[in-house]
Amino acid sequence: MKLRNLAYPALCLALAMLFSYVESLFPLSVGIPGVKMGLPNIIIVFLLYRTGIREAAAVSLSRILLTALLFGNLFSFLYSLAGAVLSLLVMTLLKRSGAFRVVTVSIAGAVSHNLGQILMAMLILGFKEILYYLPYLILSGILAGIVIGILAALFINRFSHFIKHE
């Protein structure tokens, strides 16, 4: 295995962890608990477009595990994992279709991430009333997805020569 095949995912994991930390320093105060911009997803979308689902999933899942171990708990891990798995699945399907741009894929990923977290919350808490929260999470997901998609597209265009395309 080439060193390059290990170095890029490791660098991307470090950047995603750094973005997680930076995001924790500046929490959004929009009146909706738990809403985040999702800065680490810049790296995940970048990897999805430049190296493929395997690397994007490995970095995403590693970041979630490390973040939970360092700063979270079992519940934060489960919520993040549910959101990430659904988000990666949706983004991969949309990207592979070839019909959508990076920003649209990012928006779908952000909204599906929030949906995955709501589904996990329903499973853990055992009640459906938490669905009232979903419209707010969809709106925040759309807004965050736009910002993350624009930033990810800039990363893809600027740094595409560093990592081979899938």
Secondary structure, 3 states (H helix, E strand, C coil): CCHHHHHHHHHHHHHHHHHHHHHHHCCCCCCCCCCCCCCCHHHHHHHHHHCCHHHHHHHHHHHHHHHHHHHCCHHHHHHHHHHHHHHHHHHHHHHHHCCCCHHHHHHHHHHHHHHHHHHHHHHHHCCHHHHHHHHHHHHHHHHHHHHHHHHHHHHHHHHCCCCCCC
